[in-house]
Amino acid sequence: MDAVEEIKQKTDIVEIIGQYTPLSRAGKTFRGLCPFHPEKHGSFFVYPDQQRWHCFGACAAGGDVFSFIMKKDNISFGEALKTLAEKSGVELPQNTGQEKVREKHERLYQANQMAAEYYHQLLLGSPEAQKVRDYLSKRGLNAASVENFKLGYSPNAWDNLQKHLLERGFSIEELLEAGLAIENENKKHLDRFRNRLMFPITNVRGRFIGFGGRALDDNAQPKYLNSPQTPLFDKSSNLYGLHLAKDALIREEQAVIVEGYMDAILPHQYGYKNVIASMGTAIGENHVAILKKLTKNLILALDPDSAGEAATMRSIWLENALGAEMRVALLPKDKDPDEIVIQDPSVWGQLIAAAVPALDFVFEKSLAGMDLKTARGKSEAVAKLMPSISQISDPVRQAFYLNKLAETVRQSPKKLELLLLKDRSAQKVKSISTSSHRTVSNPLEEYCLAIILQYPEQKEHSKKLLAEYFDSSENREIYNAILSTDDASQIKPSLDSALWEHYELLLNQKLLPHRLDMKLAETVLRMREEYIKRLAHNRADTLAVGESTQLRELFVQKEHLREQKRRQK
């Protein structure tokens, strides 16, 4: 019996799910409110005899205990496997290389957690931290917020944290790798954060992965200092407060994105639990990939200054990655989100409810100050807005905004359509020229890997896929990494850092989820066909008898797959 089956046998699915939503017996089944979407009448059922669950309501989701934990906690199969193994007392088989990576990461998690506790206790009780407590009180934070977000204080000393952690068994190498210590030009090791208000940063599971620190001395630079990129922390893939907000994101079917730590904490304090922060960096595709698993309704509420406005303008390019329209909350000038909430919490709710589509915001800002009665003003308006319109993948929305622009500049929509076609051609040429430095891509291989990476459950449909079928070395390396681990979160760390960008492109490639099993099976057959043809080419373009037979067999298998798809349409 394998570990997965043993875990299923030793796990009471009713008990596990009952920890997330109350269940009541209904004959041989159990019934409750679905934990994945709001509902008044229970459409969520658990079948203990089958060890499965299913929602007959809006989300229509279902599966076994693993899929439930993965969906509820937004974690990978490997993480769910580990969680349930601990609960059921099942010992998982260990891969030596993989286990070493896990052990290393676990040490870094523990170092960050101990640092967070150290900073937090100093904030609560150190006389030196009185100035920080006064500052937080002045900003309107209460004790519950300080506790929930585990805010802390880093002392104005060179190596206090370092000494604290070294005494507890951590090595200086671990502190450097975790980003808690730095090495100066004299090879001396110092605490990275000194004399700062500390904001611990956690992953979606609530584990400590890094820190943000606000300077307490007005002359200190930088004002905000974040942890560097580490094996655990990457600003482009993490959002502040997400572990506290994720349930609200699902429940309210909405995420509000702000810029700073305080901008996220104050709304939480006043009951707006669906607010998260981008930690001063622009919202990127990695952030969108994380959020769209929880909700596709994203509202940007960035600071109403020039930087926040520019960040909002850039963010509209992410609508295609999101697969939905983003909205923008129009905040009053000279007031950040935390100031709005403090002054009147109800106003914050009204501003979020009145959020406008992102492209409407772009129209308003782009046209501000233009004289649309002149030919020059009209030309500038078209030049500014046409690139944004050309990027819209939804044809209905694109037509809507094309007509809106035509009405604005009093031109025929057909004339603008011609300009749109020219703009698309220009973008295509630009895309080709800017990507010429990359190794020639292999769309078939990348599509195959994208399916397996984004939908790990589809891996079983690629059992006949061999590493040698990949002609691209970078794709072959990533596939070997996939084969070497069942924990999706460990694929990237096991890769050479030079492959990380390519890995992220695959992870964020847009896929249509319908019948992925058949699409993957067909892709594997096509890759095998290409592989056999490459072998033939290497043999002076002469197919061996065995290879000819294999190609005939592949043709039959592909036709069989196509017939299956035709029957299911």
Solvent accessible surface area in square Angstrom, and as a share of the most:
residue,aa,sasa,rsa
1,M,155,0.69
2,D,92,0.48
3,A,17,0.14
4,V,44,0.25
5,E,76,0.34
6,E,50,0.23
7,I,0,0.00
8,K,57,0.24
9,Q,117,0.52
10,K,115,0.49
11,T,11,0.07
12,D,72,0.37
13,I,0,0.00
14,V,27,0.15
15,E,107,0.48
16,I,10,0.05
17,I,0,0.00
18,G,34,0.33
19,Q,108,0.48
20,Y,76,0.29
21,T,9,0.05
22,P,115,0.72
23,L,38,0.19
24,S,71,0.46
25,R,161,0.59
26,A,46,0.36
27,G,61,0.59
28,K,171,0.72
29,T,26,0.15
30,F,30,0.13
31,R,106,0.39
32,G,10,0.10
33,L,86,0.43
34,C,8,0.05
35,P,25,0.15
36,F,16,0.06
37,H,18,0.08
38,P,73,0.46
39,E,41,0.19
40,K,187,0.79
41,H,149,0.67
42,G,15,0.14
43,S,20,0.13
44,F,0,0.00
45,F,41,0.17
46,V,0,0.00
47,Y,49,0.19
48,P,38,0.24
49,D,112,0.58
50,Q,110,0.49
51,Q,50,0.22
52,R,111,0.40
53,W,5,0.02
54,H,63,0.28
55,C,0,0.00
56,F,127,0.53
57,G,27,0.26
58,A,92,0.71
59,C,44,0.26
60,A,65,0.51
61,A,19,0.15
62,G,35,0.34
63,G,8,0.08
64,D,26,0.13
65,V,3,0.01
66,F,4,0.01
67,S,35,0.23
68,F,0,0.00
69,I,0,0.00
70,M,47,0.21
71,K,83,0.35
72,K,19,0.08
73,D,28,0.15
74,N,28,0.14
75,I,16,0.08
76,S,20,0.13
77,F,60,0.25
78,G,2,0.02
79,E,40,0.18
80,A,0,0.00
81,L,23,0.11
82,K,79,0.33
83,T,24,0.14
84,L,0,0.00
85,A,4,0.03
86,E,127,0.57
87,K,108,0.46
88,S,24,0.15
89,G,65,0.62
90,V,11,0.06
91,E,153,0.69
92,L,31,0.16
93,P,112,0.71
94,Q,129,0.57
95,N,77,0.40
96,T,98,0.57
97,G,44,0.42
98,Q,31,0.14
99,E,36,0.16
100,K,131,0.56
101,V,41,0.24
102,R,43,0.16
103,E,96,0.43
104,K,90,0.38
105,H,17,0.08
106,E,52,0.23
107,R,82,0.30
108,L,2,0.01
109,Y,40,0.15
110,Q,71,0.31
111,A,0,0.00
112,N,1,0.01
113,Q,77,0.34
114,M,58,0.26
115,A,0,0.00
116,A,0,0.00
117,E,78,0.35
118,Y,36,0.14
119,Y,1,0.00
120,H,5,0.02
121,Q,113,0.50
122,L,41,0.20
123,L,2,0.01
124,L,89,0.44
125,G,58,0.55
126,S,17,0.11
127,P,120,0.75
128,E,83,0.37
129,A,0,0.00
130,Q,85,0.38
131,K,94,0.40
132,V,0,0.00
133,R,65,0.24
134,D,76,0.39
135,Y,45,0.17
136,L,6,0.03
137,S,79,0.51
138,K,176,0.74
139,R,71,0.26
140,G,25,0.24
141,L,14,0.07
142,N,69,0.35
143,A,86,0.67
144,A,58,0.45
145,S,5,0.03
146,V,16,0.09
147,E,78,0.35
148,N,84,0.43
149,F,14,0.06
150,K,58,0.25
151,L,0,0.00
152,G,0,0.00
153,Y,0,0.00
154,S,0,0.00
155,P,13,0.08
156,N,105,0.54
157,A,29,0.22
158,W,150,0.53
159,D,39,0.20
160,N,59,0.30
161,L,2,0.01
162,Q,19,0.08
163,K,112,0.48
164,H,38,0.17
165,L,0,0.00
166,L,72,0.36
167,E,137,0.61
168,R,120,0.44
169,G,55,0.53
170,F,11,0.04
171,S,43,0.28
172,I,32,0.16
173,E,114,0.51
174,E,34,0.15
175,L,2,0.01
176,L,58,0.29
177,E,62,0.28
178,A,2,0.02
179,G,0,0.00
180,L,3,0.01
181,A,3,0.02
182,I,54,0.28
183,E,83,0.37
184,N,40,0.20
185,E,153,0.68
186,N,115,0.59
187,K,147,0.62
188,K,118,0.50
189,H,51,0.23
190,L,17,0.08
191,D,4,0.02
192,R,54,0.20
193,F,3,0.01
194,R,69,0.25
195,N,24,0.12
196,R,17,0.06
197,L,0,0.00
198,M,0,0.00
199,F,0,0.00
200,P,5,0.03
201,I,0,0.00
202,T,10,0.06
203,N,28,0.14
204,V,26,0.15
205,R,98,0.36
206,G,25,0.24
207,R,73,0.27
208,F,31,0.13
209,I,2,0.01
210,G,0,0.00
211,F,0,0.00
212,G,0,0.00
213,G,0,0.00
214,R,36,0.13
215,A,4,0.03
216,L,40,0.20
217,D,69,0.36
218,D,135,0.70
219,N,131,0.67
220,A,35,0.27
221,Q,147,0.65
222,P,64,0.40
223,K,107,0.45
224,Y,90,0.34
225,L,42,0.21
226,N,32,0.16
227,S,6,0.04
228,P,47,0.30
229,Q,113,0.50
230,T,19,0.11
231,P,56,0.35
232,L,26,0.13
233,F,2,0.01
234,D,29,0.15
235,K,70,0.30
236,S,48,0.31
237,S,30,0.19
238,N,20,0.10
239,L,3,0.01
240,Y,3,0.01
241,G,3,0.02
242,L,7,0.03
243,H,49,0.22
244,L,67,0.33
245,A,0,0.00
246,K,26,0.11
247,D,70,0.36
248,A,3,0.02
249,L,0,0.00
250,I,16,0.08
251,R,124,0.45
252,E,82,0.37
253,E,95,0.43
254,Q,34,0.15
255,A,0,0.00
256,V,2,0.01
257,I,0,0.00
258,V,0,0.00
259,E,37,0.16
260,G,25,0.24
261,Y,11,0.04
262,M,7,0.03
263,D,10,0.05
264,A,0,0.00
265,I,0,0.00
266,L,1,0.00
267,P,0,0.00
268,H,9,0.04
269,Q,43,0.19
270,Y,90,0.34
271,G,50,0.48
272,Y,57,0.22
273,K,80,0.34
274,N,6,0.03
275,V,0,0.00
276,I,0,0.00
277,A,0,0.00
278,S,2,0.01
279,M,7,0.03
280,G,63,0.60
281,T,41,0.24
282,A,49,0.38
283,I,12,0.06
284,G,23,0.22
285,E,85,0.38
286,N,28,0.14
287,H,1,0.00
288,V,1,0.00
289,A,22,0.17
290,I,39,0.20
291,L,0,0.00
292,K,79,0.33
293,K,148,0.63
294,L,19,0.10
295,T,12,0.07
296,K,100,0.43
297,N,48,0.24
298,L,0,0.00
299,I,0,0.00
300,L,0,0.00
301,A,0,0.00
302,L,14,0.07
303,D,24,0.13
304,P,32,0.20
305,D,73,0.38
306,S,96,0.62
307,A,66,0.51
308,G,1,0.01
309,E,59,0.27
310,A,44,0.34
311,A,12,0.10
312,T,5,0.03
313,M,56,0.25
314,R,129,0.47
315,S,3,0.02
316,I,14,0.07
317,W,115,0.40
318,L,18,0.09
319,E,12,0.05
320,N,45,0.23
321,A,26,0.20
322,L,1,0.01
323,G,46,0.44
324,A,33,0.26
325,E,62,0.28
326,M,0,0.00
327,R,56,0.20
328,V,6,0.04
329,A,5,0.04
330,L,74,0.37
331,L,21,0.10
332,P,57,0.36
333,K,148,0.63
334,D,138,0.72
335,K,70,0.30
336,D,51,0.26
337,P,0,0.00
338,D,7,0.04
339,E,84,0.37
340,I,5,0.03
341,V,0,0.00
342,I,70,0.35
343,Q,126,0.56
344,D,55,0.29
345,P,41,0.26
346,S,59,0.38
347,V,52,0.30
348,W,1,0.00
349,G,22,0.22
350,Q,114,0.51
351,L,34,0.17
352,I,13,0.07
353,A,82,0.64
354,A,69,0.54
355,A,11,0.09
356,V,38,0.22
357,P,35,0.22
358,A,0,0.00
359,L,2,0.01
360,D,39,0.20
361,F,13,0.05
362,V,5,0.03
363,F,5,0.02
364,E,99,0.44
365,K,60,0.26
366,S,7,0.04
367,L,32,0.16
368,A,74,0.57
369,G,89,0.86
370,M,36,0.16
371,D,77,0.40
372,L,47,0.24
373,K,191,0.81
374,T,58,0.34
375,A,87,0.67
376,R,187,0.68
377,G,4,0.04
378,K,47,0.20
379,S,70,0.45
380,E,73,0.33
381,A,0,0.00
382,V,22,0.12
383,A,70,0.54
384,K,119,0.50
385,L,0,0.00
386,M,9,0.04
387,P,39,0.25
388,S,12,0.07
389,I,0,0.00
390,S,13,0.08
391,Q,63,0.28
392,I,13,0.07
393,S,68,0.44
394,D,58,0.30
395,P,100,0.63
396,V,116,0.67
397,R,46,0.17
398,Q,14,0.06
399,A,50,0.39
400,F,122,0.51
401,Y,5,0.02
402,L,7,0.03
403,N,68,0.35
404,K,64,0.27
405,L,0,0.00
406,A,2,0.02
407,E,132,0.59
408,T,38,0.22
409,V,0,0.00
410,R,200,0.73
411,Q,75,0.33
412,S,46,0.30
413,P,55,0.35
414,K,155,0.66
415,K,120,0.51
416,L,4,0.02
417,E,81,0.36
418,L,109,0.54
419,L,73,0.36
420,L,10,0.05
421,L,98,0.49
422,K,140,0.59
423,D,28,0.14
424,R,106,0.39
425,S,65,0.42
426,A,60,0.47
427,Q,60,0.27
428,K,138,0.58
429,V,98,0.57
430,K,119,0.51
431,S,64,0.41
432,I,109,0.55
433,S,66,0.43
434,T,77,0.45
435,S,48,0.31
436,S,90,0.58
437,H,154,0.69
438,R,93,0.34
439,T,103,0.60
440,V,137,0.79
441,S,50,0.33
442,N,42,0.21
443,P,100,0.63
444,L,31,0.15
445,E,4,0.02
446,E,23,0.10
447,Y,62,0.24
448,C,0,0.00
449,L,0,0.00
450,A,0,0.00
451,I,0,0.00
452,I,4,0.02
453,L,14,0.07
454,Q,51,0.23
455,Y,61,0.23
456,P,47,0.30
457,E,103,0.46
458,Q,26,0.12
459,K,58,0.25
460,E,107,0.48
461,H,73,0.33
462,S,5,0.03
463,K,163,0.69
464,K,153,0.65
465,L,6,0.03
466,L,81,0.40
467,A,22,0.17
468,E,84,0.38
469,Y,15,0.06
470,F,0,0.00
471,D,78,0.40
472,S,21,0.13
473,S,72,0.47
474,E,43,0.19
475,N,1,0.00
476,R,78,0.28
477,E,92,0.41
478,I,0,0.00
479,Y,4,0.02
480,N,60,0.31
481,A,10,0.08
482,I,4,0.02
483,L,96,0.48
484,S,64,0.41
485,T,12,0.07
486,D,103,0.54
487,D,6,0.03
488,A,31,0.24
489,S,49,0.32
490,Q,20,0.09
491,I,10,0.05
492,K,44,0.19
493,P,48,0.30
494,S,64,0.41
495,L,14,0.07
496,D,94,0.49
497,S,73,0.47
498,A,87,0.67
499,L,27,0.13
500,W,75,0.26
501,E,132,0.59
502,H,11,0.05
503,Y,14,0.05
504,E,32,0.14
505,L,88,0.44
506,L,2,0.01
507,L,58,0.29
508,N,35,0.18
509,Q,58,0.26
510,K,125,0.53
511,L,23,0.11
512,L,131,0.65
513,P,87,0.55
514,H,132,0.59
515,R,87,0.32
516,L,7,0.04
517,D,31,0.16
518,M,10,0.04
519,K,50,0.21
520,L,0,0.00
521,A,29,0.23
522,E,22,0.10
523,T,6,0.04
524,V,9,0.05
525,L,17,0.08
526,R,112,0.41
527,M,3,0.01
528,R,56,0.20
529,E,33,0.15
530,E,77,0.34
531,Y,51,0.20
532,I,3,0.02
533,K,95,0.40
534,R,65,0.24
535,L,52,0.26
536,A,7,0.06
537,H,125,0.56
538,N,116,0.60
539,R,125,0.46
540,A,88,0.68
541,D,103,0.53
542,T,88,0.51
543,L,73,0.36
544,A,42,0.33
545,V,128,0.73
546,G,42,0.40
547,E,10,0.05
548,S,31,0.20
549,T,50,0.29
550,Q,61,0.27
551,L,31,0.16
552,R,150,0.55
553,E,82,0.37
554,L,1,0.00
555,F,125,0.52
556,V,100,0.58
557,Q,62,0.28
558,K,21,0.09
559,E,66,0.29
560,H,108,0.48
561,L,18,0.09
562,R,77,0.28
563,E,66,0.29
564,Q,55,0.24
565,K,53,0.23
566,R,134,0.49
567,R,153,0.56
568,Q,95,0.42
569,K,202,0.86
